Amino acid sequence: MKIVFFGPPGAGKGTQAKMLEQHYGLKQLSSGDMLRTEIANETALGLKVKQIIADGKLVSDEIIMEMLKNRIAQADCAKGFVLDGFIRTRAQAEALDQMLSAAGQKLDAVLMLEVDDVVLVDRIIGRAAESGTIRPDDNPDILRKRLEVYHSQTKPVLPYYEAQNVVRRVDGMQPVGDVTRDIVAALNLSPIL
């Protein structure tokens, strides 16, 4: 099963992707984690990325797609994968579809975690208050900026997937366990016991 998690920052994509990995063997893939691994392993691609980052530039979609193609060919992705935090633009969505099509594959689902912006900001403030420490991303102003980028650049990709009839919407404002239950149902997976 090949899945893309879609939704605003702080919606719980990473938490739910880890759940799918643990219970169903679908490998959670984060573009940031993959980039860090390539750099740490000093692969040819990693060395290229390290230089791009050192020059203060953004890693191109072409490099991200090359990295993803190499990654999903590995044995731990045999049951499928969950893309977490990747597909931020229509160009990336189209490139992913082309890459999968060339391998005779396609996306099974795009899981849209729907959470109101106000709830996301409240979550960040609450998380910071509960933990007593402030993570770099536990800043309401930074989150608001990330939400602006999400709404202007990433959310407009959703109609592309809706036209393919692969979008599954889940209310991400529910308790974590209820979100998990709804994701499992949306994907027609056997319930977690």
N, C-alpha and C positions, 0 to 999 in steps of 0.2 A: 504494500500500500504506500502510495506516494502522496504526501500531504503538505500543504503550505498553511502555516498559521498566519492569520491576518488580524490586525487590530491595533489600536493605539498603544503607545508605550505605557507600561504599567498595567496592562489588561490581564496579565497572567499567562501569556503565551509560553514563557519558559517553564513555568510550573506545570502547565498542562502537557507540554511536549515531553518533559521528564517522566510524567505519569505514563504516557503512551510508550515511551522507551522501556520503562521498568516492567510494565504489565503485558506488552504486546510485542516487544522486540523490535520496534520501529526506531531506528537510530535518530536521535535528536541531532540536527546539524545547525550550527550557528555560524554565520559567515565570519564573525569576529573570532570565534574559537578556532575555526579552520585556518584563518590567517595567522594566528599566533602559533599554531602547531607547525605550519609550513616554515615560519621564521625560525622557531626553536629547533626544528629538524634540519635546518640549513639546506633545504631542497633548492633546486634551481629556481623554482617558482618563489620560494620563501626568500631567497636572496634578492630577487627582483622586487618583491613586495617591500622588503626591508629598506631598500634604496628609495623606493617611491615614497614611503612614509617618512624616511629621513629627510627627503626633499620637501616635505610638507604638502605633498600632493595626495589626491584621493586615488584609491585603487580603482582601476577601470572595470566596467562590467565584463569586458572580455577576459580579464585576469580572474575575476570572481567566478565566471562561468567555467573557465579552464580548471580552476581549483575544485569547483563543485563536481564537474565531470569526473575528475580523478578520484574524488572522495566517495561518490556514490557507487563507483566500480569496486570498492573494497568489500571484503567478505561480511563485515558487520552491518552492511546495508542490504544484505540479501533479502530480508523480510520486508524491507521498505525503509522509508525515512520520513522525518518531519522537519521541514525547513522552518526555523525559528528566527524571525527577524530578517529574513531575506525574501525578497520581492518587494522592493520599495518603489519601483518605477515600471511603467508599461514596457519599456525596452528590456528590462530584466525578465518580466513575465514572458514576453515573446521569445527571448533567448532561451529561457528554461524550456518552453514548449518545443522549440526547435531541437534543442539538445536531446530531450526525452524522445521526441518523434524519430530522430535519427537512430535511436537505440530500440525502436519499436515499442516505446512506452508512452504513458501519459499520466497526468495528475489524476488522482482518484478524488481528491476533495481539497477545497480551500475552506478552512474553518475560520469563520469571522467571529471573533470574540467582541461582542458589543458592550461597551461600557461608556457611560456619560463622562465627559471631561471633568465635571465637578466632582464626581465620585473618585476619579483617578487622583486628583489633587488632594482630596480628603484622605485617600489611602496613603499617599506619600507622607502627609503630615502626621497621620496616625502611626505609621511604621517608624518614623523618626522618634516620636514620643515614646512608643513602646520599647524600642531598643536602647534608648538613652544615648545612642551614638548616631551621628549623621553620616550616611554614605554620600558619596559625591552626587548620586542621582536622587537623593532624598531632599531635593530642593524644589519647592513649588514653582519658582520662576523659571528654572531650567526645564522642568516638566512642561510648563505652558509653552515654552519655545519649541520643544520637541513635538508637542501636540499641534502647533501651527504648521510645522513641517509635514507631519503626518497628514493633516487635513488638506494641505495644498499639493503635496507631491505623491503620497502613497495611497491615500483613500481613493483618489480618482482611478486607480488601477482596478478597483472592484468591478465595475461594469464589464471589463474585459473578461473576467472570470464568470460573471453572471451570464454572459452570452454563451458560455460553454456549459452552463447548467451544473457547475461543480461547487458552487458556494453553499455552505451549510452554516446557518446563523445560530449562534449560541449566546444566551444572555450571560455575559461575564460579570454581572453585578450580583449574582447569587453567591452563596457560600461556595468555597472551593470544591467541596465534595459534590455539590449539585451541578456545578459546571462540568466536572469530570463525568458525571452520570449522563448529562445531556450530550457531551462530545461522543461518548461511547455509543449512545443511541443514534446520533447523527451519522456515525460511521458504520452502523450495523455490526458492531463488534460484540462479542459475548461479554456480558456484564462482569465487572471485577467483583470477586467474592471477598 
